[in-house]
Amino acid sequence: MTSTDTPAIRKIGFVGLGIMGGPMAANLLKAGYEVAGYNLTRPQIDRLVEAGGHGADDIADAVRDADAVITMVPADPQVEEVMYGDGGVLANVRPGTLVVDMSSIKPSTSVAVGEAGAALGLRVLDAPVSGGEAGAIEAVLSIMVGGNAADFAAALPLFEALGKTIVHVGPHGAGQTVKAANQLIVAGNIQLVAEALLFLERAGVDTEAGLAVLGGGLAGSTVMARKGAGMRAREFAPGFRIDLHHKDMGIVSEAARELGLVLPFGALATQLVAALRAQGDGGLDHSGLLLGLERLNGLAPSPRGAATGNGTGNGGEA
């Protein structure tokens, strides 16, 4: 079966309505799709209903009439839980259904899900995303997709309702491999922005002006643009939690070891993320790496909006 002889997708079952999944499901509604959503906690389901979606009582209820299913859950154990078993996605969808897992997990888990789905006559893609909560809300996510090219073509209209950079990167598991590389770069970028910010503060530079000019040059990045102001203000409400980035860096480390690669900066970034989590800050946004840096420099974690070190206090400005 190819995308050319497959009926158009109208009904979507969406499993996982959290920080990322909730706004993604809402954007699919805005694009004109019918969305039935399920989440472990009820408030997220209620928000989908308020936006015009259908609230499902369980996974089977969300997916049994769907033309396509999207799952967006935290990690490998949750993906396996929602996919397998009598109450899972694979057992409750119709043959030929497009099943798209947009979680960030190990490539091997995505390969296994793809093989299990194919054995049941399903079309499965792994399609992790980058862009954080803001990217999900604004429907500007970067989506890296692994699986069959024809299935990617069938899913492309869905992806276009969710993101702007949408690329088929290879077979099952390839999307997750690219996402692991993304998380490696993001962790390193956040750490270096934190170091530059603390450097500017200690030198007494106006950090708003400093980050503005850095952002316009080769040092500029999406991380600096989206996270800089919050880091200056020491506001770390989670858009993407340290706990999840810790999980992702574990995926990077495991994959690198399997490939026989040494990634020195990646190993350091992995340890810095793990250290912040060990200090009890796993629920913070990953831009909270700045707090770990302050501790390494013997500085007390700054209250929200407070000045740091010997700087001018500009770190407290929004």
C-alpha positions in Angstrom: 0.0 0.0 0.0 1.4 3.4 -0.9 0.4 7.0 -0.1 -1.3 7.3 -3.5 -3.8 4.6 -2.8 -4.4 5.4 0.8 -7.5 7.4 1.8 -6.9 11.0 3.0 -6.2 11.3 6.7 -9.0 13.0 8.6 -9.2 11.4 12.1 -6.2 11.4 14.3 -5.7 9.6 17.6 -3.2 11.4 19.8 -1.6 9.7 22.9 0.4 12.0 25.2 -0.9 15.5 25.7 1.9 17.0 27.8 4.1 20.0 27.4 4.7 19.1 23.7 1.8 16.9 22.8 -0.9 19.2 24.0 -0.1 22.2 21.7 0.7 19.8 18.9 -2.7 18.2 19.1 -4.3 21.7 19.3 -2.4 22.7 16.1 -3.8 19.6 14.3 -7.3 20.8 15.3 -6.6 24.2 13.9 -5.5 22.6 10.7 -8.9 21.0 10.3 -8.3 17.4 11.6 -10.5 15.5 14.0 -8.4 14.7 17.0 -9.2 12.2 19.8 -6.7 12.5 22.6 -5.7 10.5 25.6 -3.4 11.3 28.5 -2.8 9.8 31.9 -4.0 12.9 33.6 -7.4 14.5 32.9 -6.7 18.2 32.8 -4.7 17.8 29.5 -7.7 15.9 28.0 -10.1 18.6 29.1 -8.0 21.3 27.4 -8.1 19.3 24.2 -11.9 19.1 24.5 -12.1 22.8 25.1 -10.2 23.3 21.9 -12.6 21.2 19.9 -11.2 17.7 20.2 -12.6 14.5 21.6 -11.5 13.3 25.0 -10.7 9.5 25.0 -11.2 7.3 28.0 -8.2 5.1 27.2 -5.7 4.4 24.4 -8.1 2.1 22.5 -10.8 4.7 22.6 -8.4 7.3 21.1 -7.1 5.1 18.3 -9.6 2.6 17.1 -11.3 4.9 14.5 -8.2 6.8 13.6 -6.7 7.2 10.1 -3.4 8.1 11.8 -2.1 7.8 15.4 0.5 10.1 17.0 2.2 9.2 20.2 4.2 11.8 22.2 5.4 10.4 25.5 8.6 10.9 27.7 10.8 7.8 27.1 11.3 4.2 25.9 9.3 2.6 28.8 6.3 4.8 28.0 6.5 4.1 24.3 6.6 0.4 24.9 3.6 0.7 27.3 1.4 2.6 24.9 2.4 0.6 21.8 2.2 -3.0 23.1 -0.3 -5.2 24.9 -4.0 -5.6 24.6 -4.7 -2.1 25.5 -2.0 -0.6 23.3 -1.9 1.2 20.0 -0.8 -1.7 17.8 -3.6 -4.0 19.1 -6.4 -1.5 18.6 -5.8 0.3 15.3 -7.1 -0.9 11.9 -4.8 -2.5 9.4 -3.1 0.1 7.2 -3.2 2.8 9.9 -0.3 5.3 10.0 1.3 5.1 13.4 3.8 8.0 14.1 5.8 8.0 17.3 7.1 11.5 17.9 8.7 10.7 21.3 12.5 10.9 21.7 13.8 7.4 22.4 16.5 4.9 21.5 16.8 4.1 17.8 16.6 0.4 18.6 13.2 0.9 20.3 11.9 2.7 17.2 13.2 -0.2 14.9 11.4 -2.7 17.1 8.1 -0.8 17.0 8.4 -0.4 13.3 8.9 -4.1 12.8 6.1 -5.0 15.1 3.8 -2.6 13.3 4.8 -3.9 9.9 3.9 -7.5 11.0 0.4 -6.3 11.7 0.0 -4.4 8.4 0.6 -1.0 9.9 2.7 1.9 8.5 5.0 3.1 11.2 7.3 6.2 11.4 9.6 7.5 14.1 9.4 11.3 14.0 11.0 13.0 17.0 11.0 16.8 17.1 13.1 19.7 18.1 12.0 23.2 19.0 10.8 22.9 22.6 7.4 24.0 24.0 7.6 27.3 22.1 8.2 25.5 18.8 5.2 23.2 19.5 2.9 26.1 20.3 4.0 28.1 17.3 3.9 25.0 15.0 7.5 25.6 13.9 9.1 22.3 15.1 11.9 20.6 13.3 10.8 17.1 12.5 13.3 14.3 11.7 11.5 11.3 10.3 12.6 7.6 10.0 10.7 5.0 8.1 9.4 4.1 4.6 9.5 7.0 2.1 5.9 6.4 0.9 4.7 6.5 4.5 6.6 9.8 5.1 4.8 11.2 2.0 1.4 10.2 3.5 2.2 11.8 6.8 3.7 15.0 5.4 0.4 17.0 5.6 0.2 16.2 9.4 3.8 17.2 9.9 3.2 20.5 8.0 0.6 21.4 10.6 3.2 20.9 13.3 6.5 22.1 12.0 8.5 24.0 9.4 11.6 21.9 8.9 10.5 18.4 8.0 13.0 15.9 6.6 12.9 12.2 5.9 16.3 11.1 7.1 16.3 7.3 6.5 14.8 4.0 7.6 13.2 3.2 11.0 15.4 4.5 13.8 17.1 7.1 11.7 14.9 9.9 13.0 15.9 9.0 16.6 19.6 8.9 15.6 19.3 12.5 14.2 17.4 13.5 17.3 20.2 12.2 19.5 22.6 14.3 17.5 20.3 17.3 18.0 20.3 16.8 21.8 24.0 16.6 21.9 24.3 20.0 20.1 21.6 21.6 22.2 23.2 20.5 25.6 26.5 21.9 24.5 25.0 25.1 23.2 23.1 25.8 26.4 26.2 25.2 28.5 28.3 27.5 26.3 25.6 30.2 26.4 25.5 29.9 30.2 29.3 30.2 30.3 29.2 33.3 28.1 26.5 34.9 30.1 28.3 34.3 33.4 31.5 35.7 31.8 29.7 38.8 30.7 28.1 39.3 34.1 31.3 38.9 36.0 33.0 41.5 33.6 30.2 44.0 34.3 28.8 44.0 30.7 25.2 44.8 30.0 24.1 41.2 29.2 21.0 42.2 27.3 23.2 44.2 24.9 25.9 41.6 24.9 23.6 38.7 24.0 21.9 40.8 21.4 25.1 41.5 19.5 26.3 37.9 19.9 23.0 36.6 18.5 23.5 38.6 15.3 26.9 37.1 14.6 28.4 33.6 14.1 27.8 32.8 17.8 24.1 33.3 17.4 21.8 30.3 17.8 18.2 29.3 18.3 19.2 28.4 21.9 20.5 31.9 22.5 17.4 33.5 20.9 14.9 31.3 22.8 16.7 30.8 26.1 18.8 33.8 26.6 16.3 36.1 28.3 15.1 33.4 30.7 18.7 32.6 31.6 19.5 36.2 32.3 16.4 36.4 34.5 17.1 33.0 36.2 13.6 31.8 35.1 13.7 28.1 34.5 10.1 27.0 34.2 10.3 23.8 32.1 9.9 23.9 28.4 12.1 20.8 28.2 13.1 19.3 31.6 16.6 18.4 32.6 15.2 14.9 33.4 14.4 14.4 29.8 17.6 15.8 28.5 19.4 13.5 30.9 17.6 10.6 29.3 18.5 11.8 25.8 22.2 12.2 26.7 22.1 8.6 27.8 20.9 7.7 24.4 23.7 9.6 22.8 26.3 7.9 25.0 24.9 4.4 24.4 24.7 5.0 20.6 28.3 6.4 20.5 29.6 3.4 22.4 27.9 1.0 20.0 29.4 2.9 17.0 32.9 2.9 18.6 33.0 6.7 18.8 34.7 8.9 21.4 32.7 12.2 21.8 34.7 14.2 24.4 32.6 17.3 24.6 29.5 15.1 24.5 30.7 13.2 27.5 31.3 16.4 29.5 27.9 17.7 28.5 26.4 14.4 29.7 28.0 14.8 33.1 27.0 18.4 33.5 23.3 17.5 32.8 23.6 14.5 35.1 25.1 16.7 37.9 22.3 19.2 37.8 19.8 16.4 38.0 21.6 14.8 40.9 21.4 18.1 42.7 17.6 17.9 42.6 17.0 20.1 39.6 15.7 17.6 37.2 12.3 19.3 36.9 13.8 22.6 35.7 14.2 23.6 32.1 17.5 22.5 30.6 18.6 26.1 30.5 19.0 25.6 34.2 22.5 24.3 33.4 23.4 27.9 34.3 22.7 27.0 37.9 25.2 24.1 37.8 27.7 26.5 36.4 27.2 29.0 39.2 27.7 26.2 41.7 31.0 25.2 40.0 32.1 28.8 40.4 31.2 28.9 44.1 28.2 31.1 43.6 25.0 30.6 45.4 22.1 29.9 43.0 20.6 33.2 42.1 17.0 34.0 43.2 14.7 34.8 40.3 15.9 38.0 38.7 18.9 38.6 41.1 22.3 39.7 40.0 25.2 37.2 39.9 28.8 37.6 40.8 30.5 41.0 40.3 28.4 42.0 37.4 26.1 45.0 37.1 22.8 43.2 37.9 21.7 43.1 34.3 21.2 39.4 34.7 18.0 40.2 36.5 16.4 42.1 33.7 13.7 40.3 31.6 
